[in-house]
Amino acid sequence: MQEFDKSISFDGRDIRLKIGLLAPQAGGAVLIQSGETIVLVTATRTPGREGVDFLPLTVDYEERLYAAGRIPGGFLRREGRPPEKAILISRLIDRPLRPLFPSWLRDDLQIIATTLSMDEEVPPDVLAVTGASVATILAKIPFYGPMAAVRVGLVGDDFIINPTYKEIEAGDLDLVVAGSPDGVVMVEAGANQLPEQDIIEAIDFGYEAVRDLIKAQQELMQELGIELVTPEAPPVNETLQTFIRERASDAIKKVLSQYDLDKKARDEALEEIEEVAVSNAIAQLPDDDPLKVAATEDPKAIPNLFKDLTKKLMRAQILEEGVRVDGRKLDEVRPISCRVGVLAPRVHGSGLFQRGLTQVLSIATLGTSGDAQDLADDLHPEDQKRYLHHYNFPPYSVGETRPLRSPGRREIGHGALAERAMLPVLPSQEEFPYVVRVVSEVLSSNGSTSMGSVCGSTLALMDAGVPIHKPVSGAAMGLIKEGDEVRILTDIQGIEDFLGDMDFKVAGTDTGITALQMDMKITGLTMDIVAKAIQQAKPARLHILEKMLATIDRPRSELSPYAPRLLTLKIDPDTIGLVIGPGGKTIKGITEQTGAKIDIEDDGTVTIAAVEAEKAEKARKLIYNMTRKLNEGEVYVGRVTRIIQIGAFVEVLPGKEGMIHISQLAEGRVGRVEDEVAVGDEVVVKVREIDSKGRLNLTRLGIHPDEAAAARKAAALI
């Protein structure tokens, strides 16, 4: 393809598209640039594999350290397993892209976004999302686009499109909005307890910019003579469809209206209808019957058509009767139960949250600054994480069996969302110097385990005594949309997520929203519907929060007896080497002597941790005395360490000795040093002089009784 450039400008920020320069054998490829951040995005399509009955879409985001002028560490000196941020960006690209592909498409699709240059000012993620749309169009893949994404920040009272990292950090909002010509298709945000109306206005503000990017892509297509490929779906076997509808509709309706059935019983009842009323009936037909021939030629036909019928009937029940499969009203939350301290006393904090059949056990662990997650190898400016949330989703939580693997994209994404929801309410390092890790174990899943993790995290943190500023709760909203008929569902369960059109998770405090994430299964929503979903989530969140606070209404005043006790002190950075000692000998000695864990930061902040407070205090005294600066004229209590003919050596602080000349031991003439002091004696001395070589000259003369008393008191405290 001939090289082609196009620039898009809005709010003083330019986005440049370059086509035809790189990756000529990819289906479609585009270089998308803003500032000095450049991302290559490719889209490739290959024929589908036999037997695949889903859209095999793979989205990968790759980070290269050369983009920031760095060489990877380690033995191999090359990039290895992608960091969590790369996985989260892959999901960010995937989520608005996936609903815009036809549901019947079965070809293998792969989108790869690679950051080639990064200025550490412009985040590459939203560029990659928009680039994925351009690459898909260039690859002539069936697509209900174009699609684009922008980030919205809030600094002061002003919204900013595509803010820099510094502007994101300084503001109260980090919102990504993706949209299509039909409306908003994805939202993801972290916010500092912003009111619902502010979030709605931010999404609307972002979608205006998204429309500009969509228009620019449409202009690009015209300039290149490219038409958007949106073919019709393959024909459905209407005879087989009619047979299934006539044989199964009444039975399915009956199951969907049995509100007392739990998830397992409902699933089993629907499976029995499919097996008995449909599959067995067709199996008894003659081999040359068109229905049997159709079912034999396509083994997936019956399950797919049965699923489509179930979806249609469930949605009709909600639209026409306003009643859900479990009998709830549209805005009703499932029964909630909460417990804390279920793993006491050994575990530092635990919370068990259950909403309907969704059950999450969250466990909080307190650690020292040395337990913080080091992110320095990423391309991103953030260096450390003091709060970590990890989410586990074992197969038994949905009654299945499968091999256990390392956390997948779903686990990482759900964990990041719950982590983001809690960040605005966590205490600062000065308020609470601990590193905190929360692990959410999903024990049973039937809708919105990520919001269950948010609620469980709040319970566990308060049970652990973490002084969070406010408790956080969350709810997941769903949607049923048929033409102009729209129903928003509060607290969706599994079947409503599976057969519905939206999964919109909203978390926050009683003051405002801290995190939200919206994923669609249709090609876009108007702002009116988005706003209504956000507003409808508020009473649900407050209802859930009320149930949580009835269990524990504030953080515990005491930490678990097994949690480490932390003490911090600030030392002169020049004395760090003294504390560490040659080869770490000194700090190892303090650790062995006290049993405390010691972490020292480059700025001289020392964090001391021990389960027993006395051990931590002992280590603190040792380090404090070791690094304490001596000044002329100050009075100390020391101990005589050795005696020579002309005087006595006194250790005034650990490792710091000075000499009292014989003439300074007492008033009048002293014949022998041994007549005044002996090795091991405790003596009160004053620093008479610190010479040019740093040597201490001490005296016992001229010390006022008040100075001596103050020195003894200080020695007892430190």
C-alpha positions in Angstrom: 0.0 0.0 0.0 1.2 3.5 -0.8 2.2 5.5 2.3 -0.5 7.8 3.6 -0.5 10.2 6.6 -3.4 11.9 8.4 -3.4 14.2 11.4 -6.3 14.7 13.8 -6.3 17.6 16.2 -8.6 18.4 19.1 -8.1 20.3 22.3 -4.6 21.2 21.2 -3.4 17.5 21.1 -2.5 16.0 17.8 -3.0 12.3 16.8 -1.1 11.2 13.7 -2.0 8.1 11.6 0.6 6.7 9.2 -0.5 3.8 6.9 1.6 1.8 4.4 5.0 2.2 6.0 5.3 -0.9 8.2 4.0 -4.5 8.3 3.0 -4.9 4.7 1.9 -8.6 5.1 -0.4 -7.9 8.0 -4.1 -7.6 7.1 -4.0 -4.0 8.2 -1.4 -1.9 9.9 -1.2 1.6 11.3 1.3 3.7 13.2 -0.6 5.9 15.6 1.3 8.7 17.3 0.7 11.4 19.9 3.6 13.4 21.2 6.6 11.1 21.0 4.5 8.0 21.9 4.2 5.7 18.8 2.2 2.5 18.7 2.1 0.0 15.8 -1.3 -1.7 15.6 -1.9 -4.6 13.2 -5.0 -6.7 12.5 -4.9 -10.0 10.7 -7.6 -12.5 9.7 -7.2 -16.2 8.8 -9.8 -18.8 7.9 -11.7 -20.3 10.8 -11.0 -23.7 12.2 -13.5 -26.5 12.0 -15.7 -27.0 15.0 -15.2 -23.5 16.4 -18.5 -22.0 17.6 -17.3 -18.7 19.0 -15.4 -15.6 17.8 -11.7 -16.6 18.1 -10.4 -13.1 18.7 -7.0 -12.6 20.3 -5.7 -9.2 21.4 -2.1 -8.7 22.5 -0.4 -5.5 23.7 3.4 -5.6 23.6 5.8 -3.3 25.4 9.4 -3.0 24.3 11.9 -1.3 26.7 13.7 0.2 23.7 10.7 2.4 23.4 12.0 4.3 26.5 15.7 3.8 25.6 16.3 1.1 28.1 17.8 -2.4 28.0 16.0 -5.2 29.9 17.7 -6.8 32.9 18.2 -10.4 33.7 20.4 -13.1 32.2 18.6 -13.1 28.8 18.5 -9.3 28.4 15.2 -9.4 26.6 11.5 -8.9 27.4 9.9 -11.8 29.1 6.4 -12.4 30.5 4.2 -9.3 29.9 3.7 -7.3 33.1 0.2 -6.9 34.5 -0.2 -3.4 32.9 0.4 -4.9 29.4 -2.3 -7.5 30.1 -4.7 -4.8 31.3 -4.1 -2.8 28.2 -4.8 -5.9 26.1 -8.1 -6.2 27.8 -8.8 -2.4 27.3 -8.3 -2.9 23.5 -10.4 -6.1 23.4 -13.4 -5.0 25.3 -14.7 -2.2 23.0 -13.6 -4.1 19.9 -15.2 -7.5 20.5 -18.9 -6.4 20.5 -18.4 -4.7 17.1 -17.5 -7.9 15.3 -20.5 -9.9 14.0 -21.5 -12.6 16.5 -21.5 -15.2 13.7 -17.9 -14.5 12.6 -15.7 -17.6 13.1 -12.5 -16.6 11.4 -9.4 -16.3 13.5 -8.7 -12.6 14.3 -5.6 -11.2 15.9 -4.9 -7.7 17.0 -1.4 -6.8 18.1 -0.4 -3.4 19.4 3.3 -2.7 20.0 4.7 0.4 21.7 7.7 1.4 19.6 8.4 4.8 21.2 7.3 6.3 24.5 7.9 9.7 25.9 6.5 8.9 29.4 4.1 11.8 28.9 1.4 10.3 26.6 -0.1 7.0 27.7 -0.2 4.5 24.7 -3.3 2.6 25.7 -6.0 4.8 24.2 -3.9 5.2 21.1 -3.8 1.5 20.8 -7.6 1.2 21.1 -8.2 3.7 18.3 -5.4 2.1 16.2 -7.1 -1.3 16.5 -10.2 0.1 14.8 -8.1 1.6 12.0 -6.2 -1.6 11.5 -9.4 -3.7 11.5 -10.9 -1.4 8.8 -7.7 -1.7 6.7 -7.8 -5.5 7.0 -11.4 -5.5 5.6 -12.7 -7.5 8.5 -16.5 -7.4 9.0 -16.9 -4.7 11.6 -19.6 -2.4 13.0 -17.3 0.5 13.4 -15.3 2.7 13.3 -14.5 2.8 17.0 -12.3 5.1 19.0 -11.3 5.8 22.6 -10.1 8.8 24.6 -9.0 9.3 28.1 -10.7 12.0 30.2 -8.9 13.6 33.2 -10.2 16.1 35.8 -7.8 18.8 37.0 -9.6 21.3 39.3 -13.0 21.9 37.6 -11.8 21.3 34.1 -12.1 18.1 32.0 -9.0 17.3 29.9 -8.9 15.0 26.9 -6.0 12.5 26.8 -4.1 14.0 29.8 -0.5 13.2 30.5 0.7 10.9 33.3 1.3 14.0 35.5 -2.1 15.4 34.8 -3.7 12.0 35.6 -1.8 11.8 38.9 -2.7 15.4 39.8 -6.4 15.0 39.0 -9.4 13.3 40.6 -10.4 11.2 37.6 -8.9 8.7 35.1 -11.6 7.8 32.7 -11.4 5.9 29.4 -14.4 6.2 27.0 -14.7 4.1 23.8 -17.5 4.5 21.4 -18.9 3.6 18.0 -21.3 5.5 15.7 -24.1 3.9 17.7 -22.9 5.3 21.1 -20.8 4.5 24.1 -19.4 0.9 23.9 -17.0 0.8 26.8 -16.1 2.8 29.9 -13.4 2.3 32.5 -12.6 4.7 35.3 -11.0 5.3 38.6 -12.2 8.4 40.5 -11.7 10.1 43.8 -15.2 9.7 45.2 -16.8 11.8 42.5 -20.6 12.4 42.4 -22.6 10.5 39.8 -23.4 13.6 37.8 -19.7 14.5 37.4 -19.0 11.0 36.0 -21.9 11.3 33.6 -20.7 14.7 32.4 -17.1 13.3 32.0 -18.4 10.4 29.9 -20.4 12.7 27.7 -17.4 15.0 27.3 -15.2 12.1 26.3 -17.7 10.7 23.8 -17.8 14.1 22.0 -14.0 13.6 21.3 -14.6 10.0 20.4 -17.1 11.1 17.7 -14.4 13.4 16.3 -12.0 10.4 16.0 -14.7 8.3 14.4 -15.4 11.1 11.9 -11.7 11.2 11.1 -11.6 7.5 10.4 -14.6 7.8 8.1 -12.8 10.5 6.2 -9.7 8.4 6.0 -11.8 5.5 4.5 -13.2 7.9 1.9 -9.7 9.2 1.0 -8.3 5.6 0.7 -11.4 4.3 -1.1 -12.1 1.7 1.6 -15.6 0.6 2.3 -16.5 -0.8 5.8 -17.3 -4.5 5.5 -20.5 -5.3 7.3 -22.0 -8.4 5.6 -25.3 -10.0 6.6 -25.4 -12.9 9.0 -25.5 -16.4 7.5 -29.1 -17.7 7.1 -30.7 -19.6 9.9 -32.5 -23.0 9.3 -36.0 -21.6 9.8 -37.6 -25.1 9.8 -35.4 -26.3 12.6 -35.8 -23.0 14.5 -39.6 -23.2 14.2 -39.5 -26.9 15.4 -37.5 -25.9 18.5 -39.7 -22.9 19.3 -42.9 -25.0 19.1 -41.5 -27.9 21.1 -39.7 -26.0 23.8 -41.2 -22.5 24.3 -43.8 -23.3 26.9 -41.5 -25.5 28.9 -38.7 -22.8 28.9 -41.3 -20.1 30.0 -42.4 -22.4 32.8 -38.8 -22.8 34.1 -38.0 -19.1 33.8 -41.2 -18.3 35.9 -40.2 -20.8 38.7 -38.6 -18.1 40.8 -37.6 -20.4 43.6 -35.2 -22.4 41.4 -31.6 -21.8 42.1 -29.0 -21.5 39.4 -28.1 -25.2 39.3 -31.7 -26.4 39.3 -32.6 -23.9 36.5 -29.7 -24.9 34.4 -30.5 -28.6 34.8 -34.2 -28.0 33.9 -33.2 -26.2 30.8 -30.7 -28.9 29.8 -33.4 -31.5 30.2 -35.8 -29.6 28.0 -33.2 -29.3 25.3 -32.4 -33.0 25.6 -35.9 -34.5 25.9 -38.1 -32.1 24.0 -35.7 -31.3 21.2 -32.7 -33.6 20.7 -34.5 -36.8 21.5 -37.5 -35.9 19.4 -35.3 -35.1 16.4 -33.3 -38.4 16.9 -36.5 -40.4 16.5 -37.2 -38.9 13.1 -36.3 -40.9 9.9 -32.8 -40.4 8.7 -33.9 -38.6 5.6 -36.1 -36.1 7.5 -34.8 -32.5 6.7 -34.8 -31.7 10.5 -32.6 -34.7 11.3 -30.3 -34.0 8.3 -29.8 -30.4 9.4 -29.1 -31.4 13.0 -26.6 -34.0 11.8 -24.8 -31.7 9.4 -24.3 -29.1 12.1 -24.1 -30.5 15.6 -24.0 -27.0 17.0 -27.3 -26.0 15.4 -29.6 -27.3 18.2 -27.7 -25.9 21.2 -27.3 -22.5 19.5 -30.9 -22.2 18.5 -32.1 -23.4 21.9 -29.8 -20.8 23.5 -31.2 -18.1 21.2 -34.8 -19.1 22.1 -34.0 -19.1 25.9 -32.4 -15.7 25.5 -35.4 -14.3 23.7 -37.9 -15.6 26.2 -36.0 -14.5 29.2 -35.6 -11.0 27.7 -39.3 -10.9 26.8 -40.3 -11.8 30.4 -38.2 -8.9 31.7 -39.5 -6.4 29.1 -43.2 -7.4 29.2 -43.7 -8.4 32.8 -40.9 -6.6 34.6 -39.9 -9.7 36.5 -36.6 -11.5 36.5 -35.9 -15.2 36.6 -35.5 -15.2 40.4 -38.6 -13.1 40.9 -36.8 -9.9 41.7 -37.9 -6.5 40.6 -35.6 -4.7 38.1 -34.0 -2.5 40.8 -33.8 -5.2 43.6 -30.6 -6.5 45.1 -30.3 -10.2 46.0 -30.1 -11.1 49.7 -26.8 -10.1 51.4 -24.8 -11.6 54.2 -21.5 -10.4 55.7 -19.0 -11.7 58.2 -15.6 -10.6 59.4 -12.8 -12.3 61.4 -13.7 -15.7 59.9 -10.0 -16.7 59.8 -9.0 -15.0 63.1 -6.7 -14.8 64.9 -3.8 -15.9 62.7 -4.9 -14.1 59.6 -4.5 -10.3 59.9 -8.0 -9.5 58.6 -10.8 -11.4 56.7 -14.2 -10.6 55.3 -16.8 -13.0 53.9 -19.3 -11.3 51.5 -22.2 -13.1 49.9 -24.8 -11.7 47.6 -27.2 -14.4 46.3 -25.1 -17.3 45.2 -22.0 -15.1 44.7 -19.6 -15.6 47.7 -16.2 -14.0 48.1 -13.7 -14.5 50.9 -11.2 -11.6 51.1 -8.1 -11.8 53.2 -5.9 -8.8 54.2 -2.2 -9.1 55.1 -0.1 -6.3 56.5 3.6 -6.1 55.5 6.6 -3.7 55.6 7.8 -1.3 53.0 10.1 -4.1 51.7 7.0 -6.0 50.7 5.9 -3.3 48.2 5.7 -4.4 44.6 8.6 -3.0 42.6 7.4 -1.7 39.2 10.6 0.0 38.2 11.1 -2.4 35.2 7.9 -1.2 33.5 7.8 1.6 31.0 5.5 3.5 33.2 6.5 6.2 35.8 5.0 4.5 38.9 7.7 2.8 40.9 6.0 0.9 43.7 2.6 -0.4 44.8 1.8 -0.3 48.5 -1.6 -1.8 48.0 -2.1 -5.0 46.1 -5.3 -6.8 45.3 -5.2 -10.3 43.9 -8.3 -12.2 42.7 -8.6 -16.0 42.3 -11.4 -17.8 40.5 -11.1 -21.5 41.0 -13.2 -23.9 38.9 -15.3 -25.2 41.8 -16.8 -21.7 42.2 -19.0 -22.5 39.2 -19.2 -26.3 39.8 -16.7 -27.2 37.2 -13.4 -29.1 37.0 -10.4 -27.9 35.0 -6.6 -27.8 35.5 -5.4 -25.0 37.8 -3.2 -22.5 36.0 -1.5 -19.2 36.8 -3.8 -16.2 36.9 -5.3 -15.4 33.5 -6.4 -12.2 32.0 -9.8 -12.3 33.7 -8.3 -12.8 37.1 -5.8 -10.0 36.5 -8.5 -7.6 35.2 -11.0 -8.3 38.0 -8.3 -7.9 40.6 -7.2 -4.6 39.1 -10.7 -3.2 39.1 -11.2 -4.1 42.8 -7.8 -2.6 43.6 -8.7 0.6 41.8 -12.0 0.9 43.7 -10.2 0.9 47.0 -7.2 3.2 46.3 -9.0 6.5 46.9 -9.9 5.6 50.5 -6.6 4.1 51.6 -4.6 5.9 54.2 -1.3 7.6 53.1 2.0 6.1 54.0 2.4 8.7 56.7 -0.9 7.7 58.3 -0.3 4.0 58.0 3.2 2.8 56.9 2.2 -0.7 56.1 2.1 -2.4 52.7 -1.3 -4.0 52.4 -2.2 -7.1 50.3 -5.8 -8.3 49.9 -6.5 -11.7 48.2 -10.1 -12.3 47.1 -11.0 -16.0 46.8 -14.2 -16.5 44.8 -15.8 -19.4 46.5 -19.1 -19.3 44.5 -19.9 -17.3 41.4 -23.3 -16.2 40.0 -22.7 -12.7 38.8 -20.4 -9.8 39.6 -17.6 -11.4 41.6 -15.5 -8.3 41.0 -17.9 -6.1 43.0 -18.2 -8.9 45.6 -14.4 -8.6 45.9 -14.7 -4.8 46.5 -17.2 -5.4 49.3 -15.1 -8.3 50.7 -11.9 -6.1 50.6 -13.6 -3.4 52.6 -14.7 -5.9 55.3 -11.2 -7.5 55.4 -9.4 -4.1 55.6 -11.6 -2.9 58.4 -11.2 -6.2 60.2 -7.4 -5.9 59.9 -7.5 -2.4 61.4 -6.5 -0.5 58.3 -7.8 3.0 58.8 -9.6 3.4 55.4 -11.2 6.8 55.1 -14.5 5.4 54.0 -16.0 1.9 53.3 -16.5 1.0 49.6 -19.3 -1.1 48.1 -20.1 -2.1 44.5 -22.9 -3.3 42.3 -23.2 -4.6 38.7 -25.9 -3.3 36.4 -27.3 -5.1 33.4 -29.3 -4.1 30.4 -32.0 -5.6 28.2 -32.6 -3.6 25.0 -34.9 -4.5 22.2 -35.4 -1.7 19.7 -36.6 1.3 21.8 -37.5 -0.8 24.7 -34.9 -0.6 27.5 -34.7 -2.2 30.9 -31.8 -1.6 33.3 -31.3 -4.4 35.8 -29.7 -3.9 39.3 -27.3 -6.6 40.6 -27.3 -8.9 37.7 -26.7 -12.7 38.1 -25.0 -15.1 35.8 -27.8 -15.8 33.3 -28.7 -12.1 33.0 -25.0 -11.3 32.2 -24.8 -14.2 29.8 -28.1 -13.4 27.9 -28.1 -9.6 28.5 -26.6 -6.7 26.7 -24.4 -5.0 29.3 -22.2 -5.6 32.4 -21.7 -2.2 34.1 -19.9 -2.4 37.4 -20.0 0.7 39.7 -18.1 0.9 43.0 -17.9 3.8 45.5 -18.5 5.2 48.9 -21.6 7.1 50.2 -19.9 10.2 48.9 -19.2 9.2 45.3 -17.8 6.8 42.7 -14.3 5.3 43.0 -14.3 2.9 40.0 -16.5 1.8 37.2 -16.3 -0.5 34.2 -18.8 -0.9 31.5 -18.7 -3.7 28.8 -21.2 -4.1 26.0 -22.5 -6.9 23.9 -24.3 -4.5 21.5 -22.8 -1.8 19.3 -23.3 1.2 21.5 -25.5 3.0 24.1 -26.9 6.5 24.1 -25.8 8.8 26.9 -29.3 8.8 28.4 -29.1 5.0 29.0 -25.6 5.3 30.4 -26.6 8.0 32.8 -29.7 6.1 33.9 -27.6 3.0 34.7 -25.1 5.1 36.8 -27.9 6.8 38.7 -29.7 3.4 39.3 -26.5 1.9 40.7 -26.4 4.4 43.6 -29.2 3.2 45.8 -28.0 -0.4 45.2 -24.5 0.5 46.4 -25.9 2.3 49.4 -28.1 -0.6 50.3 -25.2 -3.0 50.1 -23.0 -0.6 52.1 -25.7 -0.5 54.9 -25.6 -4.3 55.2 -21.8 -4.2 55.4 -21.7 -1.5 58.1 -24.2 -3.5 60.1 -21.4 -6.1 60.4 -18.5 -3.8 61.1 -19.0 0.0 61.0 -15.4 1.2 61.4 -11.8 -0.2 61.2 -10.7 -2.1 64.4 -8.6 0.0 66.8 -6.2 -2.9 67.4 -4.2 -4.9 64.9 -4.1 -8.7 64.9 -1.7 -10.0 67.5 0.1 -11.7 64.6 0.4 -8.5 62.4 3.8 -6.9 62.5 4.3 -3.8 64.6 5.9 -1.1 62.6 8.1 1.7 63.9 9.6 4.3 61.6 12.4 6.8 62.1 14.3 9.1 59.9 18.1 9.0 59.8 20.7 11.0 57.9 21.1 9.3 54.5 24.9 9.6 55.0 24.6 7.2 57.9 22.8 4.5 56.0 26.1 2.7 55.3 26.9 2.8 59.0 23.6 1.0 59.8 24.1 -1.6 57.0 27.8 -2.2 57.8 30.4 -3.9 55.6 28.6 -6.7 53.7 25.4 -6.0 55.7 27.1 -7.2 58.8 25.7 -4.5 61.1 22.1 -4.7 60.0 22.2 -8.5 60.1 23.5 -8.3 63.7 20.6 -6.0 64.7 18.1 -8.4 63.1 19.6 -11.4 64.9 19.7 -9.6 68.2 16.2 -8.3 68.1 14.3 -10.6 65.6 13.0 -7.5 63.8 12.8 -6.9 60.0 14.5 -3.7 58.9 13.9 -1.8 55.6 15.9 1.3 54.8 15.0 3.6 51.9 17.3 5.9 50.1 15.9 9.0 51.7 16.9 7.6 55.2 13.4 6.4 56.2 13.9 3.3 58.3 10.9 0.9 58.8 11.2 -1.7 61.6 8.8 -4.6 61.9 8.3 -7.2 64.5 5.3 -9.1 65.8 6.3 -8.2 69.3 6.4 -4.4 69.9 9.3 -4.7 72.4 11.6 -6.2 69.7 10.8 -3.5 67.3 11.5 -0.8 69.9 14.8 -2.4 70.8 15.9 -2.3 67.1 14.7 1.3 66.9 16.9 2.3 69.9 19.9 0.6 68.4 19.6 2.3 65.1 18.6 5.7 66.6 21.6 5.7 68.9 23.9 4.4 66.1 23.0 7.3 63.8 22.4 10.0 66.3 24.5 13.1 65.7 26.6 14.3 68.5 27.0 18.1 69.2 29.5 20.0 71.4 28.0 21.0 74.7 25.4 18.2 74.8 25.2 15.9 77.8 25.0 12.1 77.5 24.9 9.0 79.7 27.6 6.6 78.6 29.5 3.5 79.8 33.3 3.2 80.4 34.7 0.7 77.9 38.5 0.9 78.7 41.0 2.8 80.7 44.5 4.1 79.8 47.0 6.0 81.8 45.9 9.4 80.6 42.1 8.9 80.7 39.0 6.7 80.1 37.1 5.8 77.0 33.3 6.1 77.2 30.8 4.8 74.7 28.2 7.5 74.6 26.2 6.0 71.7 26.4 2.5 70.1 29.7 2.5 68.2 30.7 6.0 69.3 33.4 6.5 71.8 35.0 9.5 73.3 37.8 10.0 75.8 37.7 11.8 79.1 41.2 13.1 79.8 42.4 12.5 83.4 42.2 16.2 84.0 38.5 16.2 83.1 37.5 13.3 85.4 37.0 15.3 88.6 37.6 18.7 90.2 41.1 18.9 91.5 44.1 16.8 90.7 43.5 13.0 89.9 46.4 10.7 90.6 45.1 7.6 88.9 42.2 7.1 86.5 41.2 4.0 88.3 40.6 6.1 91.4 37.6 7.8 89.7 36.1 5.2 87.2 36.1 1.6 86.4 35.3 -0.4 83.2 31.5 -0.8 83.0 30.7 2.2 85.1 27.8 4.4 83.9 28.9 8.0 83.7 27.3 11.3 82.8 29.6 13.2 80.3 29.5 16.4 78.2 30.9 16.7 74.7 33.7 19.2 75.3 35.1 19.2 71.7 34.8 17.4 68.4 38.2 17.8 66.7 38.9 18.0 63.0 39.2 14.2 62.7 35.8 13.7 64.3 37.2 12.5 67.7 35.2 13.2 70.8 36.7 14.8 73.8 34.5 14.4 76.8 34.4 15.9 80.3 32.7 15.3 83.6 33.1 18.9 84.7 30.7 21.7 84.5 27.6 19.6 84.2 24.5 21.1 85.9 22.3 18.7 87.9 19.4 19.5 85.6 21.4 18.6 82.5 22.4 15.3 84.1 18.8 14.5 85.0 17.7 15.3 81.5 20.4 13.1 80.0 19.4 10.1 82.2 15.7 10.6 81.3 16.6 10.7 77.6 18.7 7.6 77.9 15.8 5.8 79.4 13.5 6.8 76.6 15.7 6.0 73.6 
